[in-house]
Amino acid sequence: MAKQLSVGARMTRDDRRITFRKAAGIALALAMGAGTTPALASDYSHVCRTADGNYVIEDDVLYRAADAGTPGSDITFKRISETLLKRETGYCVVNKAGGQRYNYEAKTYTLRIAFKDRDQDIEIDALCELASDGLPAAYICDRQVVVSKEGGSSSDPATATGGTKVWMHNGSVMRLEANGDERRFTYEDPRAGIRKQGARPGTLLFKGTRDGSTYLGTAYIFKAGCDPKAYEVEGEVSGDDHTVTMYGSAPRLNNDCEETGRKDDTLVFTYVP
């Protein structure tokens, strides 16, 4: 549930956003091994942005991105699930402080949330970044030591083997495979609900082609005890190539796996940068 902020706290949200940029840039750069150039550090930030860019969570407070800094804009929300993408902890050794150690943590994860906004029930994914660094601003990190590392890879955390990319879809971690004009979305880590319907890591959700900004092909729905059912979809990729939205008419299946009708379906895939 979202925490309540005082008016004074809301009015300093822009200041916290500046602090976040500094902390995220430093702690994440340390955690991802981005060079050895010493940098001034900040302290702590924790920010999530929804896949559509319309909502932001700062320090466990949800609000519309357009309402940043507006008193009374907090929205109560519920956490449904969390998927870790990458986490690293360690410490910096500061020569100026006599070799003292200062701990840091960098974490990237997706968060599935549900809330009501303007009489509309919304369930959506958010990409979150936590940057925590206790290094005083007057010091520089002379030596970084990694204590633990989870997820991701040694290079680009958004790149998997074979040049595939990590995407999110309805709380599931997906892989986009590209071969010329051909495109395939497969499940990498299906959320619990879709696992119950039969999806597993490697299960195909979409196959088709990309022509310019248009995606066109076949998607599949899943129902426990039934074979995946195909239907045609078509849509567009965003200008920054970070969101693919496709539409189709998906079949409805009964318990005997027979089609009983159709329903409008929207598939949204969001790239994890």
Secondary structure by P-SEA (a helix, b strand, c coil): cbbbbcaaaaaaaaaaaaaaaaaaaaaaaaaacccccbbbbbcbbbbbbcccccbbbcccbbbbcccccccccbbbbbbccccccccccbbbbbccccbbbbbbbbbbbbbbbbbbcccbbbbbbbbbbbbbbcccccccccbbbbccccccccccccccccbbbbbbcccbbbbbbbcccbbbbbbccccaaaaaaccccccccbbbbbcccccbbbbbbbcccccbbbbbbbbcccccccbbbbbbbbbbbcccccccbbbbbbbbbbbcc
